[in-house]
Amino acid sequence: MQMFKNYKSIINFSVLKFIALGLSSFSMIVLAKKIGPYQMGLAMPIFLYITYSNYLSLGVNQVMTKNYSRTKGNSNILKFLTINLQIILFAFILNLFISYFIFSKQFFFYISAISSIIMLRGYFSSYFRVINKIFVLNYANIIFSILLLCLVVFFTDTLDLYLYVWLISLLVVILYYFFQKRELFLDVLKNIFVLPKYYDIKYNLIEGLKLGLTGFVSTLFLSFDRIIINSLDISEKIKGSYQLADNFGVAFYMMATTILFYYYPIWIQKIREDINFKNKFISNILHLFCFSPILMAVVYLCSIIIEKYIFIEFEGLSLFITQSILIKLSVFFITLLSVVYIGMDKEKEYLIKTLYIIPFFIMLFLSSSFLNLILIPFLIALIILCFFVYLFFIKRV
């Protein structure tokens, strides 16, 4: 009973996060059944762009997560929040132009608006995270998931309608975040046109660039399989099956990183200040790594059931789900190691080491048209796992 009291907040957060993830995953299941494999295939480049456009904000939300605790005084906090929002608003404009030249007139506005609002959602989410208002994040996730599910069930039967209801759901969440601290955010808006000092811009951009690139590496690892699949000359139905499998993979990754998300600011500070905590953290990564083969066996059995009884029309889904989750699991271990580097203020060292993996990705991309489709995701997972082994056992972070 005492243990429950000690971990009550993380338990509540995890339960509500899993509920929100479950609802979001069910929304995607309903969407896939409604629009079918072909339109799911058309959605792949859209989802990829929305994923990567988040880095147009140059990692300012990660800067807030890492450095907010170092900001003292109300005036400094206001200045810190204002500069970060100014950078995000600049990213909005850049995002609009890029999406205009990439996507058709049918989709570009929705795609630009969704990806921009997701950046803004990250801004609010980072703030409430660092002030330890985790329940605000919980309620926001629940509101978004329930609203999106209802709109998908009752109003969505095409891809463009899904983008429309996705945008509506995001806007509702933004309004919820804003009104939770409306006095503070109104002050931020009043200062939005105040030109910040050169030093402050430089500091936030340099810090953001380091942290943003660290996050970009993880995102590249998470989505490189879809980048290759999307570039191949294969049917949209096969791409749709892989996109649906990736949705299962992302849901798994989000669940796996739930506790990491909750404790991230705290762990960074403890790793920075307590070498015993750092060593214990690294030891726990090894224990999780040793458990992974059993987990993957369970994943494969569950994926067979999903394909056989739920998504019969999605060809090769069980194998694709297994491959996608194997990649996400590999990235999860890399993500845990990156926390250690960030806590020690060694993001630059971590980024330099990740460059070692880029030539292997390039070679795989260039040779992908000559490889069997089934082999490509396994090779990506193998490359990432070898990189983890290199960092953990050879470089011994």
C-alpha positions as CSV (number, residue, x, y, z in Angstrom):
1,M,0.0,0.0,0.0
2,Q,2.9,2.4,0.9
3,M,4.6,1.6,-2.4
4,F,1.3,2.5,-4.3
5,K,1.3,5.9,-2.5
6,N,5.0,6.5,-3.4
7,Y,4.3,5.8,-7.1
8,K,0.7,7.0,-7.2
9,S,1.5,9.9,-9.7
10,I,3.4,7.7,-12.2
11,I,0.8,4.9,-11.9
12,N,-2.0,7.4,-12.6
13,F,-0.1,9.0,-15.5
14,S,0.7,5.6,-17.0
15,V,-2.8,4.3,-16.8
16,L,-4.3,7.5,-18.4
17,K,-1.5,7.5,-21.0
18,F,-2.3,3.9,-21.9
19,I,-6.0,4.7,-22.2
20,A,-5.2,7.6,-24.5
21,L,-2.9,5.5,-26.6
22,G,-5.5,2.7,-26.7
23,L,-8.1,5.1,-28.0
24,S,-5.7,6.6,-30.6
25,S,-4.7,3.2,-31.7
26,F,-8.4,2.2,-32.0
27,S,-9.0,5.3,-34.1
28,M,-6.3,4.2,-36.5
29,I,-7.8,0.7,-36.6
30,V,-11.2,2.1,-37.5
31,L,-9.6,4.4,-40.1
32,A,-7.8,1.6,-41.7
33,K,-10.9,-0.5,-42.0
34,K,-12.8,2.5,-43.4
35,I,-10.4,3.7,-46.0
36,G,-8.7,0.4,-46.9
37,P,-5.1,-0.4,-47.8
38,Y,-4.9,1.8,-50.9
39,Q,-5.6,5.1,-49.1
40,M,-3.5,4.0,-46.2
41,G,-0.7,3.7,-48.7
42,L,-1.4,7.3,-49.9
43,A,-1.2,8.4,-46.3
44,M,2.4,7.2,-45.8
45,P,4.2,10.2,-47.3
46,I,1.8,12.5,-45.4
47,F,2.6,10.9,-42.1
48,L,6.3,11.0,-42.9
49,Y,6.2,14.7,-43.6
50,I,4.3,15.5,-40.5
51,T,6.8,13.5,-38.4
52,Y,9.8,15.3,-39.8
53,S,8.3,18.8,-40.1
54,N,8.4,18.9,-36.3
55,Y,12.1,19.6,-36.5
56,L,11.5,22.9,-38.3
57,S,11.2,24.3,-34.8
58,L,14.9,23.5,-34.3
59,G,14.4,21.6,-31.0
60,V,13.1,24.5,-28.9
61,N,10.6,22.3,-27.1
62,Q,13.5,20.0,-26.0
63,V,15.4,23.1,-24.8
64,M,12.4,23.9,-22.5
65,T,12.5,20.4,-21.1
66,K,16.2,20.4,-20.5
67,N,16.8,24.0,-19.3
68,Y,13.6,25.3,-17.8
69,S,14.8,24.3,-14.3
70,R,17.9,26.5,-14.8
71,T,15.6,29.6,-15.5
72,K,15.1,31.6,-12.4
73,G,12.6,34.5,-11.8
74,N,9.3,35.3,-13.5
75,S,10.7,37.8,-16.0
76,N,13.3,35.3,-17.2
77,I,10.7,32.5,-17.5
78,L,8.5,34.9,-19.5
79,K,11.4,35.7,-21.8
80,F,12.4,32.1,-22.1
81,L,8.8,31.0,-23.1
82,T,8.5,34.0,-25.5
83,I,11.7,33.3,-27.4
84,N,10.7,29.6,-27.9
85,L,7.3,30.6,-29.1
86,Q,8.7,33.1,-31.6
87,I,10.9,30.4,-33.1
88,I,7.9,28.1,-33.4
89,L,5.9,30.8,-35.2
90,F,8.8,31.3,-37.6
91,A,8.7,27.5,-38.2
92,F,5.0,27.8,-39.0
93,I,5.7,30.1,-42.0
94,L,8.6,27.9,-43.2
95,N,6.3,24.8,-42.9
96,L,3.6,26.4,-45.0
97,F,5.9,27.1,-47.9
98,I,7.5,23.7,-47.8
99,S,4.2,21.8,-47.7
100,Y,2.9,24.0,-50.6
101,F,5.6,22.8,-52.9
102,I,5.5,19.1,-51.9
103,F,1.8,18.3,-51.7
104,S,-1.2,18.8,-53.9
105,K,-3.7,21.6,-53.3
106,Q,-6.1,19.0,-51.9
107,F,-3.9,18.2,-49.0
108,F,-1.2,20.8,-48.5
109,F,-3.1,23.2,-46.2
110,Y,-4.3,20.5,-43.9
111,I,-0.9,18.9,-43.7
112,S,0.8,22.3,-43.0
113,A,-1.8,23.2,-40.4
114,I,-1.6,19.8,-38.6
115,S,2.2,19.7,-38.5
116,S,2.3,23.4,-37.3
117,I,-0.2,22.7,-34.5
118,I,1.7,19.6,-33.5
119,M,4.7,21.9,-32.9
120,L,2.6,24.2,-30.8
121,R,1.2,21.3,-28.9
122,G,4.7,20.2,-28.1
123,Y,5.4,23.7,-26.8
124,F,2.6,23.6,-24.3
125,S,3.3,19.9,-23.5
126,S,6.9,20.7,-22.7
127,Y,5.9,23.6,-20.4
128,F,3.4,21.6,-18.3
129,R,5.8,18.7,-18.2
130,V,8.6,20.8,-16.6
131,I,6.4,22.4,-14.1
132,N,5.2,18.9,-13.1
133,K,1.5,19.5,-14.1
134,I,1.4,16.0,-15.6
135,F,-2.4,15.7,-15.1
136,V,-2.8,18.5,-17.6
137,L,-1.0,16.3,-20.2
138,N,-3.1,13.3,-19.2
139,Y,-6.4,15.2,-19.7
140,A,-5.2,16.8,-22.9
141,N,-4.3,13.3,-24.3
142,I,-7.7,11.9,-23.2
143,I,-9.6,14.8,-24.8
144,F,-7.7,14.5,-28.0
145,S,-8.1,10.7,-28.3
146,I,-11.8,10.6,-27.5
147,L,-12.6,13.5,-29.8
148,L,-10.5,12.0,-32.7
149,L,-12.1,8.6,-32.2
150,C,-15.7,10.0,-32.3
151,L,-14.9,12.1,-35.4
152,V,-13.3,9.1,-37.2
153,V,-16.2,6.8,-36.3
154,F,-19.0,9.1,-37.3
155,F,-17.6,11.5,-39.9
156,T,-14.6,9.9,-41.7
157,D,-14.5,7.7,-44.7
158,T,-11.7,9.3,-46.8
159,L,-8.1,10.4,-46.2
160,D,-8.8,14.1,-46.6
161,L,-11.7,13.9,-44.1
162,Y,-9.4,12.2,-41.6
163,L,-6.9,15.1,-42.0
164,Y,-9.7,17.6,-41.3
165,V,-10.9,15.9,-38.1
166,W,-7.3,15.4,-37.0
167,L,-6.8,19.2,-37.3
168,I,-10.0,19.9,-35.3
169,S,-9.0,17.6,-32.5
170,L,-5.6,19.2,-32.2
171,L,-7.1,22.7,-32.1
172,V,-9.3,21.7,-29.3
173,V,-6.3,20.5,-27.3
174,I,-4.4,23.7,-27.9
175,L,-7.3,25.7,-26.5
176,Y,-7.4,23.4,-23.5
177,Y,-3.7,23.9,-22.8
178,F,-3.9,27.7,-23.3
179,F,-6.7,28.1,-20.8
180,Q,-4.9,26.1,-18.1
181,K,-2.4,29.0,-17.8
182,R,-4.1,31.7,-19.8
183,E,-2.7,34.6,-17.8
184,L,0.9,33.5,-18.4
185,F,0.3,32.7,-22.1
186,L,-1.5,36.0,-22.6
187,D,1.7,37.7,-21.3
188,V,3.7,35.6,-23.7
189,L,1.5,36.8,-26.6
190,K,1.8,40.4,-25.5
191,N,5.6,40.1,-25.8
192,I,5.6,38.1,-29.0
193,F,6.7,41.1,-31.2
194,V,9.4,42.1,-28.8
195,L,12.8,41.5,-30.5
196,P,14.9,39.2,-28.2
197,K,18.6,39.8,-27.5
198,Y,21.1,38.2,-29.9
199,Y,22.6,36.2,-27.1
200,D,19.3,34.7,-26.1
201,I,18.4,33.7,-29.6
202,K,21.9,32.2,-30.2
203,Y,21.8,30.2,-26.9
204,N,18.3,28.8,-27.6
205,L,19.1,27.9,-31.2
206,I,22.4,26.2,-30.4
207,E,20.9,24.2,-27.5
208,G,17.8,23.5,-29.7
209,L,20.0,22.4,-32.6
210,K,21.9,19.9,-30.5
211,L,18.8,18.5,-28.8
212,G,16.8,18.7,-32.0
213,L,19.4,16.7,-33.9
214,T,19.4,14.1,-31.1
215,G,15.7,13.7,-31.4
216,F,16.0,13.7,-35.2
217,V,18.4,10.8,-35.0
218,S,15.8,8.8,-33.1
219,T,13.1,9.8,-35.5
220,L,15.3,8.8,-38.5
221,F,15.8,5.4,-36.9
222,L,12.1,5.0,-36.2
223,S,11.0,5.9,-39.7
224,F,13.8,5.0,-42.1
225,D,12.0,1.8,-43.0
226,R,9.0,3.8,-44.2
227,I,11.2,6.2,-46.1
228,I,12.6,3.2,-48.0
229,I,9.2,1.5,-48.4
230,N,7.7,4.8,-49.7
231,S,10.4,5.1,-52.3
232,L,10.0,1.6,-53.7
233,D,8.0,0.9,-56.9
234,I,5.4,-1.3,-55.2
235,S,1.7,-1.3,-54.9
236,E,-0.1,1.2,-52.7
237,K,-1.8,-1.7,-50.9
238,I,1.5,-3.1,-49.7
239,K,2.5,0.4,-48.6
240,G,-0.8,0.6,-46.8
241,S,-0.2,-2.7,-45.0
242,Y,3.2,-1.4,-43.9
243,Q,1.8,1.9,-42.8
244,L,-0.8,0.1,-40.6
245,A,1.9,-2.1,-39.2
246,D,3.9,1.1,-38.4
247,N,1.0,2.4,-36.4
248,F,1.1,-0.6,-34.2
249,G,4.9,-0.1,-33.9
250,V,4.5,3.6,-32.9
251,A,1.8,2.6,-30.3
252,F,4.3,0.1,-28.8
253,Y,7.1,2.7,-28.8
254,M,4.8,5.3,-27.1
255,M,3.9,2.8,-24.4
256,A,7.5,1.8,-23.9
257,T,8.6,5.4,-23.5
258,T,5.8,6.3,-21.1
259,I,7.9,6.2,-17.9
260,L,10.8,7.8,-19.8
261,F,8.5,10.7,-20.8
262,Y,7.4,11.1,-17.2
263,Y,10.8,11.0,-15.5
264,Y,12.9,12.5,-18.4
265,P,13.6,16.0,-16.8
266,I,14.3,14.3,-13.4
267,W,16.5,11.6,-14.8
268,I,18.6,14.2,-16.8
269,Q,19.2,16.1,-13.6
270,K,20.1,13.0,-11.6
271,I,22.4,11.7,-14.2
272,R,24.2,15.0,-14.3
273,E,24.6,15.1,-10.5
274,D,24.8,11.5,-9.2
275,I,27.2,9.0,-10.7
276,N,25.6,6.1,-8.8
277,F,22.2,6.9,-10.3
278,K,23.8,7.0,-13.8
279,N,25.5,3.6,-13.3
280,K,22.2,2.1,-12.1
281,F,20.4,3.6,-15.0
282,I,22.8,2.0,-17.5
283,S,22.6,-1.3,-15.7
284,N,18.8,-1.3,-16.1
285,I,19.2,-0.7,-19.8
286,L,21.2,-4.0,-20.0
287,H,18.5,-5.9,-18.1
288,L,15.8,-4.7,-20.5
289,F,18.0,-5.6,-23.5
290,C,18.3,-9.2,-22.3
291,F,14.5,-9.5,-21.9
292,S,13.8,-8.4,-25.5
293,P,13.9,-11.8,-27.3
294,I,11.0,-13.0,-25.1
295,L,9.0,-9.9,-25.9
296,M,9.5,-10.2,-29.6
297,A,8.2,-13.8,-29.5
298,V,5.0,-12.6,-27.9
299,V,4.7,-9.8,-30.4
300,Y,4.9,-12.2,-33.3
301,L,2.2,-14.5,-31.9
302,C,-0.1,-11.5,-31.3
303,S,0.5,-10.1,-34.8
304,I,-0.6,-13.4,-36.4
305,I,-3.9,-13.2,-34.5
306,I,-4.3,-9.5,-35.6
307,E,-3.8,-10.4,-39.3
308,K,-5.9,-13.6,-39.2
309,Y,-9.0,-12.2,-37.4
310,I,-9.0,-8.4,-37.8
311,F,-7.2,-7.2,-40.9
312,I,-7.5,-10.0,-43.4
313,E,-7.4,-7.6,-46.3
314,F,-4.0,-6.2,-45.3
315,E,-1.4,-8.5,-47.0
316,G,1.7,-9.5,-45.0
317,L,0.5,-7.5,-41.9
318,S,1.8,-10.0,-39.2
319,L,5.3,-10.0,-40.5
320,F,5.3,-6.2,-41.0
321,I,4.1,-5.6,-37.4
322,T,6.8,-7.8,-36.0
323,Q,9.5,-6.0,-38.1
324,S,8.1,-2.6,-37.2
325,I,8.1,-3.3,-33.4
326,L,11.6,-4.8,-33.6
327,I,12.8,-1.5,-35.1
328,K,11.0,0.5,-32.5
329,L,12.4,-1.7,-29.7
330,S,15.9,-1.2,-31.1
331,V,15.4,2.6,-31.1
332,F,14.0,2.5,-27.6
333,F,17.4,1.2,-26.3
334,I,19.2,3.9,-28.3
335,T,16.9,6.5,-26.8
336,L,17.6,5.3,-23.3
337,L,21.3,5.7,-24.0
338,S,20.8,9.2,-25.4
339,V,19.3,10.3,-22.1
340,V,22.7,9.5,-20.4
341,Y,24.6,11.6,-23.0
342,I,22.1,14.5,-22.6
343,G,22.3,14.3,-18.8
344,M,26.1,14.6,-19.1
345,D,25.8,17.5,-21.5
346,K,27.5,15.4,-24.2
347,E,24.9,15.7,-27.0
348,K,27.6,16.7,-29.4
349,E,29.6,13.5,-28.7
350,Y,26.4,11.4,-29.1
351,L,25.6,13.1,-32.5
352,I,29.1,12.5,-33.8
353,K,28.9,8.8,-32.9
354,T,25.5,8.5,-34.7
355,L,27.3,9.6,-37.9
356,Y,28.8,6.2,-38.0
357,I,25.5,4.6,-38.8
358,I,24.6,7.0,-41.7
359,P,26.8,5.3,-44.3
360,F,25.0,2.0,-43.6
361,F,21.6,3.6,-44.1
362,I,22.8,5.2,-47.3
363,M,24.0,1.9,-48.7
364,L,20.8,0.2,-47.7
365,F,18.7,2.9,-49.3
366,L,20.7,2.8,-52.6
367,S,20.5,-1.0,-52.8
368,S,16.9,-1.3,-51.6
369,S,15.4,-1.8,-55.1
370,F,17.5,-5.0,-55.4
371,L,16.6,-6.4,-52.1
372,N,13.5,-8.5,-51.0
373,L,11.0,-6.2,-49.3
374,I,10.8,-8.5,-46.3
375,L,14.6,-8.3,-45.8
376,I,14.8,-4.4,-45.6
377,P,13.2,-3.8,-42.1
378,F,15.2,-6.7,-40.6
379,L,18.4,-5.1,-41.9
380,I,17.4,-1.7,-40.5
381,A,16.8,-3.3,-37.1
382,L,20.1,-5.1,-37.3
383,I,22.0,-1.9,-38.1
384,I,20.4,-0.1,-35.1
385,L,21.0,-3.0,-32.7
386,C,24.7,-3.2,-33.8
387,F,24.9,0.5,-33.1
388,F,23.5,0.0,-29.6
389,V,26.0,-2.8,-28.9
390,Y,28.8,-0.5,-30.1
391,L,27.7,2.3,-27.8
392,F,27.0,0.1,-24.8
393,F,29.7,-2.6,-24.8
394,I,32.5,-1.0,-26.8
395,K,32.3,2.7,-26.0
396,R,30.9,1.9,-22.6
397,V,29.0,5.1,-22.0
